Amino acid sequence: MNLDVQVPASYPTGAKMVIVGDAPDKEDVDAKQNFVASPGRCLQKACQVAGISWAEVGRSNVAKRRPQI
């Protein structure tokens, strides 16, 4: 995993809401997208139950890179 990779925010036109996390997971870094890892799948399901399309949700993290641990 390259820790220098930035995971950009995603704000679709007409977004109904925005989810902001702390930092991208390893899977997010590999995919270069926010919330594709397990927490993202949980949020997608919660949005589905609430009747919100995942395509209408903005996604970002406070840190754009995964911190070194």
Z-matrix of the N, CA and C atoms (Angstrom, degrees):
N
C 1 1.454
C 2 1.520 1 108.59
N 3 1.303 2 116.58 1 132.05
C 4 1.454 3 123.06 2 179.14
C 5 1.528 4 108.82 3 -91.16
N 6 1.332 5 117.13 4 112.22
C 7 1.465 6 121.02 5 -177.85
C 8 1.522 7 112.69 6 -75.12
N 9 1.324 8 117.74 7 -6.97
C 10 1.457 9 121.01 8 178.22
C 11 1.523 10 112.65 9 -86.18
N 12 1.315 11 117.11 10 -7.47
C 13 1.462 12 121.14 11 -178.37
C 14 1.526 13 109.85 12 -73.49
N 15 1.322 14 115.61 13 127.94
C 16 1.463 15 120.77 14 174.39
C 17 1.521 16 109.08 15 -91.91
N 18 1.325 17 115.60 16 138.12
C 19 1.458 18 120.81 17 176.56
C 20 1.528 19 106.70 18 -102.96
N 21 1.331 20 117.78 19 109.17
C 22 1.465 21 120.50 20 -174.65
C 23 1.525 22 112.49 21 -73.80
N 24 1.312 23 114.74 22 155.53
C 25 1.463 24 120.80 23 175.26
C 26 1.523 25 109.32 24 -71.72
N 27 1.315 26 115.46 25 158.99
C 28 1.458 27 121.93 26 178.02
C 29 1.526 28 107.97 27 -129.85
N 30 1.326 29 116.47 28 115.92
C 31 1.465 30 121.29 29 179.66
C 32 1.518 31 109.23 30 -125.66
N 33 1.344 32 117.29 31 93.05
C 34 1.461 33 118.77 32 -180.00
C 35 1.535 34 111.19 33 -67.29
N 36 1.319 35 115.44 34 148.51
C 37 1.457 36 120.71 35 175.77
C 38 1.524 37 109.68 36 -58.21
N 39 1.301 38 116.95 37 130.85
C 40 1.461 39 121.36 38 179.68
C 41 1.517 40 113.85 39 77.22
N 42 1.328 41 117.34 40 23.28
C 43 1.477 42 120.70 41 -179.24
C 44 1.521 43 110.80 42 -55.32
N 45 1.308 44 116.61 43 134.93
C 46 1.469 45 122.92 44 179.40
C 47 1.520 46 112.09 45 -82.36
N 48 1.345 47 115.83 46 -26.83
C 49 1.457 48 121.09 47 -179.84
C 50 1.524 49 108.97 48 -159.88
N 51 1.330 50 115.75 49 166.54
C 52 1.461 51 121.91 50 178.25
C 53 1.517 52 108.41 51 -128.34
N 54 1.322 53 116.60 52 133.64
C 55 1.460 54 122.92 53 175.37
C 56 1.521 55 107.45 54 -108.28
N 57 1.346 56 116.13 55 129.34
C 58 1.465 57 121.09 56 179.84
C 59 1.524 58 108.37 57 -122.05
N 60 1.325 59 115.56 58 122.12
C 61 1.460 60 121.36 59 177.62
C 62 1.517 61 110.97 60 -101.70
N 63 1.328 62 116.15 61 -175.25
C 64 1.466 63 119.88 62 -179.23
C 65 1.528 64 112.05 63 -86.23
N 66 1.323 65 117.85 64 -50.09
C 67 1.468 66 122.26 65 -179.24
C 68 1.527 67 108.35 66 -157.71
N 69 1.331 68 117.25 67 154.36
C 70 1.461 69 119.66 68 -179.71
C 71 1.529 70 112.35 69 -68.60
N 72 1.334 71 116.04 70 143.50
C 73 1.461 72 122.24 71 173.07
C 74 1.530 73 108.62 72 -77.25
N 75 1.337 74 115.72 73 170.79
C 76 1.469 75 120.68 74 179.03
C 77 1.530 76 110.93 75 -57.09
N 78 1.324 77 116.61 76 -44.22
C 79 1.466 78 120.40 77 179.79
C 80 1.528 79 111.28 78 -63.25
N 81 1.338 80 116.93 79 -36.54
C 82 1.463 81 121.24 80 178.12
C 83 1.528 82 110.36 81 -63.78
N 84 1.344 83 116.15 82 -42.60
C 85 1.461 84 120.96 83 179.21
C 86 1.526 85 109.74 84 -63.41
N 87 1.330 86 116.81 85 -45.99
C 88 1.469 87 120.87 86 179.94
C 89 1.531 88 111.54 87 -60.90
N 90 1.344 89 116.75 88 -38.94
C 91 1.472 90 121.47 89 -178.82
C 92 1.527 91 112.46 90 -86.82
N 93 1.342 92 116.94 91 -13.65
C 94 1.473 93 123.11 92 -175.50
C 95 1.522 94 111.51 93 57.33
N 96 1.354 95 115.02 94 37.12
C 97 1.464 96 122.73 95 177.03
C 98 1.522 97 108.11 96 -141.53
N 99 1.313 98 116.72 97 146.36
C 100 1.460 99 121.15 98 178.12
C 101 1.526 100 111.33 99 -81.37
N 102 1.313 101 115.85 100 144.60
C 103 1.458 102 124.25 101 172.76
C 104 1.524 103 114.55 102 62.15
N 105 1.332 104 117.06 103 43.84
C 106 1.462 105 120.47 104 171.87
C 107 1.532 106 110.55 105 -100.68
N 108 1.326 107 117.38 106 -15.01
C 109 1.463 108 121.77 107 179.03
C 110 1.537 109 109.74 108 -78.06
N 111 1.296 110 117.10 109 -173.42
C 112 1.464 111 122.98 110 -176.09
C 113 1.541 112 113.78 111 -51.87
N 114 1.339 113 119.85 112 -45.95
C 115 1.472 114 118.51 113 177.76
C 116 1.530 115 112.36 114 -60.15
N 117 1.318 116 116.28 115 -36.25
C 118 1.462 117 119.80 116 178.36
C 119 1.511 118 112.56 117 -67.06
N 120 1.325 119 115.94 118 -39.61
C 121 1.474 120 119.40 119 177.87
C 122 1.532 121 110.32 120 -64.03
N 123 1.322 122 116.73 121 -37.56
C 124 1.471 123 120.95 122 176.83
C 125 1.537 124 110.50 123 -64.68
N 126 1.331 125 116.16 124 -42.98
C 127 1.467 126 120.35 125 178.38
C 128 1.529 127 111.43 126 -65.80
N 129 1.331 128 116.98 127 -37.83
C 130 1.467 129 119.99 128 177.13
C 131 1.525 130 110.84 129 -60.66
N 132 1.325 131 115.74 130 -42.82
C 133 1.461 132 120.17 131 179.46
C 134 1.531 133 110.61 132 -65.38
N 135 1.346 134 117.15 133 -41.71
C 136 1.464 135 121.14 134 178.77
C 137 1.529 136 110.83 135 -62.41
N 138 1.320 137 116.52 136 -40.56
C 139 1.467 138 120.25 137 177.14
C 140 1.526 139 110.76 138 -64.23
N 141 1.324 140 115.80 139 -41.86
C 142 1.466 141 119.81 140 179.26
C 143 1.532 142 110.59 141 -60.31
N 144 1.329 143 116.50 142 -44.61
C 145 1.470 144 120.96 143 179.12
C 146 1.531 145 110.63 144 -62.22
N 147 1.344 146 116.19 145 -35.33
C 148 1.464 147 121.16 146 -179.16
C 149 1.529 148 112.58 147 -82.42
N 150 1.334 149 116.73 148 -2.59
C 151 1.452 150 120.50 149 179.04
C 152 1.523 151 113.61 150 80.39
N 153 1.333 152 117.29 151 22.03
C 154 1.466 153 121.94 152 179.31
C 155 1.525 154 108.60 153 -106.87
N 156 1.307 155 115.80 154 125.30
C 157 1.461 156 120.70 155 178.36
C 158 1.525 157 109.72 156 -71.05
N 159 1.345 158 117.41 157 132.41
C 160 1.468 159 121.84 158 178.90
C 161 1.536 160 110.57 159 -59.51
N 162 1.316 161 116.76 160 -28.01
C 163 1.464 162 121.51 161 178.63
C 164 1.525 163 111.93 162 -68.71
N 165 1.344 164 117.36 163 -16.35
C 166 1.470 165 122.17 164 179.67
C 167 1.528 166 112.60 165 -102.02
N 168 1.339 167 116.84 166 14.78
C 169 1.466 168 121.32 167 -177.82
C 170 1.523 169 109.58 168 -111.97
N 171 1.347 170 116.35 169 124.86
C 172 1.456 171 120.96 170 173.30
C 173 1.522 172 108.84 171 -76.31
N 174 1.341 173 116.24 172 143.76
C 175 1.468 174 120.07 173 -176.90
C 176 1.518 175 110.08 174 -134.56
N 177 1.340 176 115.02 175 130.05
C 178 1.459 177 120.35 176 179.95
C 179 1.520 178 109.60 177 -152.64
N 180 1.310 179 116.43 178 168.95
C 181 1.460 180 123.26 179 172.45
C 182 1.519 181 108.51 180 -131.05
N 183 1.323 182 116.88 181 150.71
C 184 1.454 183 120.89 182 176.88
C 185 1.533 184 109.39 183 -61.78
N 186 1.328 185 116.90 184 -48.65
C 187 1.469 186 121.54 185 175.61
C 188 1.524 187 107.58 186 -92.26
N 189 1.299 188 117.24 187 132.35
C 190 1.473 189 121.14 188 -179.36
C 191 1.519 190 112.33 189 -87.72
N 192 1.344 191 116.81 190 -11.66
C 193 1.456 192 121.94 191 177.69
C 194 1.520 193 108.78 192 -122.43
N 195 1.326 194 115.77 193 151.08
C 196 1.456 195 120.66 194 175.89
C 197 1.525 196 108.20 195 -73.19
N 198 1.346 197 117.59 196 128.91
C 199 1.464 198 119.65 197 -179.85
C 200 1.532 199 112.24 198 -69.18
N 201 1.313 200 116.28 199 148.35
C 202 1.461 201 120.91 200 175.24
C 203 1.514 202 108.52 201 -76.37
N 204 1.328 203 115.19 202 132.56
C 205 1.469 204 119.79 203 -179.94
C 206 1.509 205 108.62 204 -122.84
